[in-house]
Amino acid sequence: MIDTSAALRSYYAILLGGIDRYGEGGELIPLLAENFTFDGPLAGQVSGADRFARGVKGFIEAVRQITFIEAVATDDGAAVLYDAVLPSATVRFAEFFEFKDGIIKTIRLHYNAADYLAAGGH
């Protein structure tokens, strides 16, 4: 289902593209709405594409591989369940997206923060 959504396909390609390619998030920011919001266990609620682009760098530095388990996508949103291989362990993530006009308006991320940090995430 990820292949049916251009925004999701691009988002996960960026997450897996490596920190050297990521830079300051120049490819990510255009995928995010002007009033973008993020909610996750470590960062809490974040408003703004620029702030999210800075915060996601820690995940991009740590992630080695993502194995998608299940994904459901529509024109308005998506739910994605995946395992992320980090330096010391694999951690399960669930991401919920809301889209507007083909770009990402919100992301709600769920995972065990203690497991993520113990696995080498930051």
CNS distance restraints for C-alpha pairs under 8 A (distance, minus, plus):
assign (resid   1 and name CA) (resid   5 and name CA) 7.29 0.50 0.50
assign (resid   1 and name CA) (resid  71 and name CA) 5.66 0.50 0.50
assign (resid   1 and name CA) (resid  72 and name CA) 5.80 0.50 0.50
assign (resid   1 and name CA) (resid  73 and name CA) 6.00 0.50 0.50
assign (resid   2 and name CA) (resid   6 and name CA) 7.93 0.50 0.50
assign (resid   2 and name CA) (resid   8 and name CA) 5.87 0.50 0.50
assign (resid   2 and name CA) (resid   9 and name CA) 5.87 0.50 0.50
assign (resid   2 and name CA) (resid  71 and name CA) 6.47 0.50 0.50
assign (resid   2 and name CA) (resid  72 and name CA) 7.56 0.50 0.50
assign (resid   2 and name CA) (resid  73 and name CA) 6.88 0.50 0.50
assign (resid   3 and name CA) (resid   8 and name CA) 7.58 0.50 0.50
assign (resid   3 and name CA) (resid   9 and name CA) 5.88 0.50 0.50
assign (resid   4 and name CA) (resid   9 and name CA) 7.95 0.50 0.50
assign (resid   4 and name CA) (resid  73 and name CA) 7.47 0.50 0.50
assign (resid   5 and name CA) (resid   9 and name CA) 6.12 0.50 0.50
assign (resid   5 and name CA) (resid  73 and name CA) 6.96 0.50 0.50
assign (resid   5 and name CA) (resid  74 and name CA) 7.86 0.50 0.50
assign (resid   5 and name CA) (resid  75 and name CA) 7.87 0.50 0.50
assign (resid   6 and name CA) (resid  10 and name CA) 6.09 0.50 0.50
assign (resid   6 and name CA) (resid 102 and name CA) 7.88 0.50 0.50
assign (resid   7 and name CA) (resid  11 and name CA) 6.00 0.50 0.50
assign (resid   7 and name CA) (resid  31 and name CA) 6.40 0.50 0.50
assign (resid   7 and name CA) (resid 102 and name CA) 6.68 0.50 0.50
assign (resid   7 and name CA) (resid 103 and name CA) 5.96 0.50 0.50
assign (resid   7 and name CA) (resid 104 and name CA) 6.93 0.50 0.50
assign (resid   8 and name CA) (resid  12 and name CA) 6.13 0.50 0.50
assign (resid   9 and name CA) (resid  13 and name CA) 6.18 0.50 0.50
assign (resid  10 and name CA) (resid  14 and name CA) 6.20 0.50 0.50
assign (resid  10 and name CA) (resid  31 and name CA) 7.94 0.50 0.50
assign (resid  11 and name CA) (resid  15 and name CA) 6.39 0.50 0.50
assign (resid  11 and name CA) (resid  28 and name CA) 6.81 0.50 0.50
assign (resid  11 and name CA) (resid  31 and name CA) 7.38 0.50 0.50
assign (resid  12 and name CA) (resid  16 and name CA) 6.17 0.50 0.50
assign (resid  13 and name CA) (resid  17 and name CA) 5.81 0.50 0.50
assign (resid  14 and name CA) (resid  18 and name CA) 7.56 0.50 0.50
assign (resid  14 and name CA) (resid  22 and name CA) 6.89 0.50 0.50
assign (resid  14 and name CA) (resid  27 and name CA) 7.34 0.50 0.50
assign (resid  14 and name CA) (resid  28 and name CA) 6.88 0.50 0.50
assign (resid  15 and name CA) (resid  59 and name CA) 7.73 0.50 0.50
assign (resid  15 and name CA) (resid  60 and name CA) 5.45 0.50 0.50
assign (resid  16 and name CA) (resid  60 and name CA) 6.73 0.50 0.50
assign (resid  16 and name CA) (resid  63 and name CA) 7.22 0.50 0.50
assign (resid  16 and name CA) (resid  64 and name CA) 7.44 0.50 0.50
assign (resid  16 and name CA) (resid  65 and name CA) 6.96 0.50 0.50
assign (resid  16 and name CA) (resid  66 and name CA) 7.67 0.50 0.50
assign (resid  17 and name CA) (resid  21 and name CA) 6.16 0.50 0.50
assign (resid  17 and name CA) (resid  22 and name CA) 6.84 0.50 0.50
assign (resid  17 and name CA) (resid  60 and name CA) 7.85 0.50 0.50
assign (resid  18 and name CA) (resid  22 and name CA) 6.25 0.50 0.50
assign (resid  18 and name CA) (resid  60 and name CA) 6.10 0.50 0.50
assign (resid  18 and name CA) (resid  61 and name CA) 6.66 0.50 0.50
assign (resid  19 and name CA) (resid  23 and name CA) 6.41 0.50 0.50
assign (resid  19 and name CA) (resid  57 and name CA) 7.07 0.50 0.50
assign (resid  19 and name CA) (resid  60 and name CA) 5.87 0.50 0.50
assign (resid  19 and name CA) (resid  61 and name CA) 5.45 0.50 0.50
assign (resid  22 and name CA) (resid  26 and name CA) 7.36 0.50 0.50
assign (resid  22 and name CA) (resid  27 and name CA) 7.44 0.50 0.50
assign (resid  22 and name CA) (resid  57 and name CA) 7.93 0.50 0.50
assign (resid  24 and name CA) (resid  53 and name CA) 7.16 0.50 0.50
assign (resid  24 and name CA) (resid  54 and name CA) 7.03 0.50 0.50
assign (resid  25 and name CA) (resid  29 and name CA) 6.09 0.50 0.50
assign (resid  25 and name CA) (resid  53 and name CA) 5.47 0.50 0.50
assign (resid  25 and name CA) (resid  54 and name CA) 7.35 0.50 0.50
assign (resid  26 and name CA) (resid  30 and name CA) 7.43 0.50 0.50
assign (resid  27 and name CA) (resid  31 and name CA) 7.54 0.50 0.50
assign (resid  28 and name CA) (resid  32 and name CA) 7.04 0.50 0.50
assign (resid  28 and name CA) (resid  53 and name CA) 6.91 0.50 0.50
assign (resid  29 and name CA) (resid  49 and name CA) 5.78 0.50 0.50
assign (resid  29 and name CA) (resid  50 and name CA) 6.77 0.50 0.50
assign (resid  29 and name CA) (resid  53 and name CA) 6.74 0.50 0.50
assign (resid  31 and name CA) (resid 103 and name CA) 5.21 0.50 0.50
assign (resid  31 and name CA) (resid 104 and name CA) 6.04 0.50 0.50
assign (resid  32 and name CA) (resid  36 and name CA) 6.00 0.50 0.50
assign (resid  32 and name CA) (resid  49 and name CA) 5.95 0.50 0.50
assign (resid  32 and name CA) (resid 103 and name CA) 5.66 0.50 0.50
assign (resid  32 and name CA) (resid 104 and name CA) 4.80 0.50 0.50
assign (resid  32 and name CA) (resid 105 and name CA) 6.13 0.50 0.50
assign (resid  33 and name CA) (resid  49 and name CA) 7.16 0.50 0.50
assign (resid  33 and name CA) (resid 100 and name CA) 7.55 0.50 0.50
assign (resid  33 and name CA) (resid 103 and name CA) 6.11 0.50 0.50
assign (resid  33 and name CA) (resid 104 and name CA) 5.79 0.50 0.50
assign (resid  33 and name CA) (resid 105 and name CA) 4.99 0.50 0.50
assign (resid  34 and name CA) (resid  48 and name CA) 6.91 0.50 0.50
assign (resid  34 and name CA) (resid  49 and name CA) 6.87 0.50 0.50
assign (resid  34 and name CA) (resid 105 and name CA) 7.97 0.50 0.50
assign (resid  35 and name CA) (resid  47 and name CA) 7.12 0.50 0.50
assign (resid  35 and name CA) (resid  48 and name CA) 6.01 0.50 0.50
assign (resid  35 and name CA) (resid  49 and name CA) 7.63 0.50 0.50
assign (resid  35 and name CA) (resid 105 and name CA) 6.93 0.50 0.50
assign (resid  36 and name CA) (resid  47 and name CA) 6.01 0.50 0.50
assign (resid  36 and name CA) (resid  48 and name CA) 5.13 0.50 0.50
assign (resid  36 and name CA) (resid  49 and name CA) 5.76 0.50 0.50
assign (resid  36 and name CA) (resid 104 and name CA) 7.20 0.50 0.50
assign (resid  36 and name CA) (resid 105 and name CA) 4.83 0.50 0.50
assign (resid  36 and name CA) (resid 106 and name CA) 5.60 0.50 0.50
assign (resid  37 and name CA) (resid  45 and name CA) 7.10 0.50 0.50
assign (resid  37 and name CA) (resid  46 and name CA) 5.65 0.50 0.50
assign (resid  37 and name CA) (resid  47 and name CA) 4.55 0.50 0.50
assign (resid  37 and name CA) (resid  48 and name CA) 6.08 0.50 0.50
assign (resid  37 and name CA) (resid  49 and name CA) 7.62 0.50 0.50
assign (resid  37 and name CA) (resid 105 and name CA) 6.64 0.50 0.50
assign (resid  37 and name CA) (resid 106 and name CA) 4.87 0.50 0.50
assign (resid  37 and name CA) (resid 107 and name CA) 6.59 0.50 0.50
assign (resid  38 and name CA) (resid  44 and name CA) 7.79 0.50 0.50
assign (resid  38 and name CA) (resid  45 and name CA) 5.61 0.50 0.50
assign (resid  38 and name CA) (resid  46 and name CA) 5.01 0.50 0.50
assign (resid  38 and name CA) (resid  47 and name CA) 6.46 0.50 0.50
assign (resid  38 and name CA) (resid  52 and name CA) 7.19 0.50 0.50
assign (resid  38 and name CA) (resid 106 and name CA) 5.71 0.50 0.50
assign (resid  38 and name CA) (resid 107 and name CA) 4.86 0.50 0.50
assign (resid  38 and name CA) (resid 108 and name CA) 5.85 0.50 0.50
assign (resid  38 and name CA) (resid 109 and name CA) 7.73 0.50 0.50
assign (resid  39 and name CA) (resid  43 and name CA) 7.09 0.50 0.50
assign (resid  39 and name CA) (resid  44 and name CA) 5.29 0.50 0.50
assign (resid  39 and name CA) (resid  45 and name CA) 4.33 0.50 0.50
assign (resid  39 and name CA) (resid  46 and name CA) 6.25 0.50 0.50
assign (resid  39 and name CA) (resid 107 and name CA) 6.43 0.50 0.50
assign (resid  39 and name CA) (resid 108 and name CA) 4.83 0.50 0.50
assign (resid  39 and name CA) (resid 109 and name CA) 6.14 0.50 0.50
assign (resid  40 and name CA) (resid  44 and name CA) 5.04 0.50 0.50
assign (resid  40 and name CA) (resid  45 and name CA) 6.63 0.50 0.50
assign (resid  40 and name CA) (resid 108 and name CA) 6.11 0.50 0.50
assign (resid  40 and name CA) (resid 109 and name CA) 4.83 0.50 0.50
assign (resid  40 and name CA) (resid 110 and name CA) 6.21 0.50 0.50
assign (resid  41 and name CA) (resid 109 and name CA) 7.37 0.50 0.50
assign (resid  41 and name CA) (resid 110 and name CA) 6.69 0.50 0.50
assign (resid  41 and name CA) (resid 111 and name CA) 7.06 0.50 0.50
assign (resid  41 and name CA) (resid 112 and name CA) 7.65 0.50 0.50
assign (resid  41 and name CA) (resid 113 and name CA) 6.13 0.50 0.50
assign (resid  42 and name CA) (resid 113 and name CA) 6.49 0.50 0.50
assign (resid  43 and name CA) (resid  55 and name CA) 7.78 0.50 0.50
assign (resid  46 and name CA) (resid  51 and name CA) 7.07 0.50 0.50
assign (resid  46 and name CA) (resid  52 and name CA) 6.65 0.50 0.50
assign (resid  47 and name CA) (resid  51 and name CA) 6.99 0.50 0.50
assign (resid  47 and name CA) (resid  52 and name CA) 7.42 0.50 0.50
assign (resid  48 and name CA) (resid  52 and name CA) 6.39 0.50 0.50
assign (resid  49 and name CA) (resid  53 and name CA) 6.00 0.50 0.50
assign (resid  50 and name CA) (resid  54 and name CA) 6.39 0.50 0.50
assign (resid  51 and name CA) (resid  55 and name CA) 6.31 0.50 0.50
assign (resid  52 and name CA) (resid  56 and name CA) 6.05 0.50 0.50
assign (resid  53 and name CA) (resid  57 and name CA) 6.86 0.50 0.50
assign (resid  56 and name CA) (resid  60 and name CA) 6.44 0.50 0.50
assign (resid  57 and name CA) (resid  61 and name CA) 6.11 0.50 0.50
assign (resid  58 and name CA) (resid  62 and name CA) 6.31 0.50 0.50
assign (resid  58 and name CA) (resid 121 and name CA) 6.90 0.50 0.50
assign (resid  58 and name CA) (resid 122 and name CA) 4.98 0.50 0.50
assign (resid  59 and name CA) (resid  63 and name CA) 5.90 0.50 0.50
assign (resid  59 and name CA) (resid 121 and name CA) 6.28 0.50 0.50
assign (resid  59 and name CA) (resid 122 and name CA) 6.37 0.50 0.50
assign (resid  62 and name CA) (resid  86 and name CA) 5.61 0.50 0.50
assign (resid  62 and name CA) (resid  87 and name CA) 6.49 0.50 0.50
assign (resid  62 and name CA) (resid 120 and name CA) 6.62 0.50 0.50
assign (resid  62 and name CA) (resid 121 and name CA) 5.47 0.50 0.50
assign (resid  62 and name CA) (resid 122 and name CA) 7.16 0.50 0.50
assign (resid  63 and name CA) (resid  84 and name CA) 6.37 0.50 0.50
assign (resid  63 and name CA) (resid  85 and name CA) 5.86 0.50 0.50
assign (resid  63 and name CA) (resid  86 and name CA) 4.84 0.50 0.50
assign (resid  63 and name CA) (resid  87 and name CA) 7.32 0.50 0.50
assign (resid  63 and name CA) (resid 121 and name CA) 7.68 0.50 0.50
assign (resid  64 and name CA) (resid  84 and name CA) 7.29 0.50 0.50
assign (resid  64 and name CA) (resid  85 and name CA) 5.34 0.50 0.50
assign (resid  64 and name CA) (resid  86 and name CA) 5.66 0.50 0.50
assign (resid  64 and name CA) (resid  87 and name CA) 7.22 0.50 0.50
assign (resid  65 and name CA) (resid  84 and name CA) 5.80 0.50 0.50
assign (resid  65 and name CA) (resid  85 and name CA) 5.10 0.50 0.50
assign (resid  65 and name CA) (resid  86 and name CA) 7.53 0.50 0.50
assign (resid  66 and name CA) (resid  82 and name CA) 6.50 0.50 0.50
assign (resid  66 and name CA) (resid  83 and name CA) 5.67 0.50 0.50
assign (resid  66 and name CA) (resid  84 and name CA) 4.52 0.50 0.50
assign (resid  66 and name CA) (resid  85 and name CA) 6.26 0.50 0.50
assign (resid  67 and name CA) (resid  82 and name CA) 5.50 0.50 0.50
assign (resid  67 and name CA) (resid  83 and name CA) 5.19 0.50 0.50
assign (resid  67 and name CA) (resid  84 and name CA) 6.50 0.50 0.50
assign (resid  68 and name CA) (resid  80 and name CA) 7.51 0.50 0.50
assign (resid  68 and name CA) (resid  81 and name CA) 6.27 0.50 0.50
assign (resid  68 and name CA) (resid  82 and name CA) 4.34 0.50 0.50
assign (resid  68 and name CA) (resid  83 and name CA) 6.53 0.50 0.50
assign (resid  69 and name CA) (resid  80 and name CA) 7.76 0.50 0.50
assign (resid  69 and name CA) (resid  81 and name CA) 5.49 0.50 0.50
assign (resid  69 and name CA) (resid  82 and name CA) 5.08 0.50 0.50
assign (resid  69 and name CA) (resid  83 and name CA) 7.30 0.50 0.50
assign (resid  70 and name CA) (resid  80 and name CA) 5.89 0.50 0.50
assign (resid  70 and name CA) (resid  81 and name CA) 5.18 0.50 0.50
assign (resid  70 and name CA) (resid  82 and name CA) 6.97 0.50 0.50
assign (resid  71 and name CA) (resid  78 and name CA) 7.10 0.50 0.50
assign (resid  71 and name CA) (resid  79 and name CA) 5.57 0.50 0.50
assign (resid  71 and name CA) (resid  80 and name CA) 4.31 0.50 0.50
assign (resid  71 and name CA) (resid  81 and name CA) 6.22 0.50 0.50
assign (resid  72 and name CA) (resid  78 and name CA) 5.41 0.50 0.50
assign (resid  72 and name CA) (resid  79 and name CA) 5.32 0.50 0.50
assign (resid  72 and name CA) (resid  80 and name CA) 6.57 0.50 0.50
assign (resid  73 and name CA) (resid  77 and name CA) 5.85 0.50 0.50
assign (resid  73 and name CA) (resid  78 and name CA) 4.08 0.50 0.50
assign (resid  73 and name CA) (resid  79 and name CA) 6.52 0.50 0.50
assign (resid  74 and name CA) (resid  78 and name CA) 6.13 0.50 0.50
assign (resid  75 and name CA) (resid  99 and name CA) 6.94 0.50 0.50
assign (resid  75 and name CA) (resid 102 and name CA) 7.40 0.50 0.50
assign (resid  76 and name CA) (resid  98 and name CA) 5.90 0.50 0.50
assign (resid  76 and name CA) (resid  99 and name CA) 4.93 0.50 0.50
assign (resid  76 and name CA) (resid 100 and name CA) 6.62 0.50 0.50
assign (resid  77 and name CA) (resid  96 and name CA) 7.40 0.50 0.50
assign (resid  77 and name CA) (resid  97 and name CA) 5.09 0.50 0.50
assign (resid  77 and name CA) (resid  98 and name CA) 4.24 0.50 0.50
assign (resid  77 and name CA) (resid  99 and name CA) 5.19 0.50 0.50
assign (resid  78 and name CA) (resid  95 and name CA) 8.00 0.50 0.50
assign (resid  78 and name CA) (resid  96 and name CA) 5.73 0.50 0.50
assign (resid  78 and name CA) (resid  97 and name CA) 4.98 0.50 0.50
assign (resid  78 and name CA) (resid  98 and name CA) 6.69 0.50 0.50
assign (resid  79 and name CA) (resid  94 and name CA) 7.14 0.50 0.50
assign (resid  79 and name CA) (resid  95 and name CA) 5.71 0.50 0.50
assign (resid  79 and name CA) (resid  96 and name CA) 4.51 0.50 0.50
assign (resid  79 and name CA) (resid  97 and name CA) 6.33 0.50 0.50
assign (resid  80 and name CA) (resid  94 and name CA) 5.63 0.50 0.50
assign (resid  80 and name CA) (resid  95 and name CA) 5.20 0.50 0.50
assign (resid  80 and name CA) (resid  96 and name CA) 6.52 0.50 0.50
assign (resid  81 and name CA) (resid  92 and name CA) 7.38 0.50 0.50
assign (resid  81 and name CA) (resid  93 and name CA) 5.83 0.50 0.50
assign (resid  81 and name CA) (resid  94 and name CA) 4.47 0.50 0.50
assign (resid  81 and name CA) (resid  95 and name CA) 6.56 0.50 0.50
assign (resid  82 and name CA) (resid  92 and name CA) 5.77 0.50 0.50
assign (resid  82 and name CA) (resid  93 and name CA) 5.40 0.50 0.50
assign (resid  82 and name CA) (resid  94 and name CA) 6.50 0.50 0.50
assign (resid  83 and name CA) (resid  90 and name CA) 6.27 0.50 0.50
assign (resid  83 and name CA) (resid  91 and name CA) 5.53 0.50 0.50
assign (resid  83 and name CA) (resid  92 and name CA) 4.34 0.50 0.50
assign (resid  83 and name CA) (resid  93 and name CA) 6.09 0.50 0.50
assign (resid  84 and name CA) (resid  90 and name CA) 5.45 0.50 0.50
assign (resid  84 and name CA) (resid  91 and name CA) 5.35 0.50 0.50
assign (resid  84 and name CA) (resid  92 and name CA) 6.25 0.50 0.50
assign (resid  84 and name CA) (resid  93 and name CA) 7.23 0.50 0.50
assign (resid  85 and name CA) (resid  89 and name CA) 6.12 0.50 0.50
assign (resid  85 and name CA) (resid  90 and name CA) 4.34 0.50 0.50
assign (resid  85 and name CA) (resid  91 and name CA) 6.60 0.50 0.50
assign (resid  86 and name CA) (resid  90 and name CA) 5.75 0.50 0.50
assign (resid  86 and name CA) (resid  91 and name CA) 7.38 0.50 0.50
assign (resid  86 and name CA) (resid 119 and name CA) 5.88 0.50 0.50
assign (resid  86 and name CA) (resid 120 and name CA) 6.15 0.50 0.50
assign (resid  86 and name CA) (resid 121 and name CA) 6.65 0.50 0.50
assign (resid  87 and name CA) (resid 119 and name CA) 6.08 0.50 0.50
assign (resid  87 and name CA) (resid 120 and name CA) 5.40 0.50 0.50
assign (resid  87 and name CA) (resid 121 and name CA) 7.71 0.50 0.50
assign (resid  88 and name CA) (resid 118 and name CA) 7.46 0.50 0.50
assign (resid  88 and name CA) (resid 119 and name CA) 4.44 0.50 0.50
assign (resid  88 and name CA) (resid 120 and name CA) 5.87 0.50 0.50
assign (resid  89 and name CA) (resid 119 and name CA) 4.85 0.50 0.50
assign (resid  89 and name CA) (resid 120 and name CA) 7.80 0.50 0.50
assign (resid  90 and name CA) (resid 119 and name CA) 7.08 0.50 0.50
assign (resid  91 and name CA) (resid 111 and name CA) 7.55 0.50 0.50
assign (resid  91 and name CA) (resid 112 and name CA) 7.75 0.50 0.50
assign (resid  91 and name CA) (resid 115 and name CA) 6.74 0.50 0.50
assign (resid  91 and name CA) (resid 116 and name CA) 6.22 0.50 0.50
assign (resid  91 and name CA) (resid 119 and name CA) 7.59 0.50 0.50
assign (resid  92 and name CA) (resid 111 and name CA) 6.27 0.50 0.50
assign (resid  92 and name CA) (resid 112 and name CA) 7.88 0.50 0.50
assign (resid  93 and name CA) (resid 109 and name CA) 7.12 0.50 0.50
assign (resid  93 and name CA) (resid 110 and name CA) 5.82 0.50 0.50
assign (resid  93 and name CA) (resid 111 and name CA) 4.94 0.50 0.50
assign (resid  94 and name CA) (resid 109 and name CA) 5.88 0.50 0.50
assign (resid  94 and name CA) (resid 110 and name CA) 5.15 0.50 0.50
assign (resid  94 and name CA) (resid 111 and name CA) 6.65 0.50 0.50
assign (resid  95 and name CA) (resid 107 and name CA) 6.61 0.50 0.50
assign (resid  95 and name CA) (resid 108 and name CA) 5.69 0.50 0.50
assign (resid  95 and name CA) (resid 109 and name CA) 4.53 0.50 0.50
assign (resid  95 and name CA) (resid 110 and name CA) 6.35 0.50 0.50
assign (resid  96 and name CA) (resid 106 and name CA) 7.94 0.50 0.50
assign (resid  96 and name CA) (resid 107 and name CA) 5.55 0.50 0.50
assign (resid  96 and name CA) (resid 108 and name CA) 5.05 0.50 0.50
assign (resid  96 and name CA) (resid 109 and name CA) 6.45 0.50 0.50
assign (resid  97 and name CA) (resid 104 and name CA) 6.72 0.50 0.50
assign (resid  97 and name CA) (resid 105 and name CA) 7.38 0.50 0.50
assign (resid  97 and name CA) (resid 106 and name CA) 5.58 0.50 0.50
assign (resid  97 and name CA) (resid 107 and name CA) 4.66 0.50 0.50
assign (resid  97 and name CA) (resid 108 and name CA) 6.60 0.50 0.50
assign (resid  98 and name CA) (resid 104 and name CA) 6.01 0.50 0.50
assign (resid  98 and name CA) (resid 105 and name CA) 5.40 0.50 0.50
assign (resid  98 and name CA) (resid 106 and name CA) 5.06 0.50 0.50
assign (resid  98 and name CA) (resid 107 and name CA) 6.65 0.50 0.50
assign (resid  99 and name CA) (resid 103 and name CA) 5.39 0.50 0.50
assign (resid  99 and name CA) (resid 104 and name CA) 4.56 0.50 0.50
assign (resid  99 and name CA) (resid 105 and name CA) 5.14 0.50 0.50
assign (resid  99 and name CA) (resid 106 and name CA) 7.12 0.50 0.50
assign (resid 100 and name CA) (resid 104 and name CA) 6.41 0.50 0.50
assign (resid 100 and name CA) (resid 105 and name CA) 5.94 0.50 0.50
assign (resid 111 and name CA) (resid 116 and name CA) 7.64 0.50 0.50
assign (resid 112 and name CA) (resid 116 and name CA) 6.27 0.50 0.50
assign (resid 113 and name CA) (resid 117 and name CA) 6.21 0.50 0.50
assign (resid 114 and name CA) (resid 118 and name CA) 6.08 0.50 0.50
assign (resid 115 and name CA) (resid 119 and name CA) 6.02 0.50 0.50
assign (resid 116 and name CA) (resid 120 and name CA) 6.61 0.50 0.50
assign (resid 116 and name CA) (resid 121 and name CA) 5.26 0.50 0.50
assign (resid 116 and name CA) (resid 122 and name CA) 7.82 0.50 0.50
assign (resid 117 and name CA) (resid 121 and name CA) 4.75 0.50 0.50
assign (resid 117 and name CA) (resid 122 and name CA) 6.20 0.50 0.50
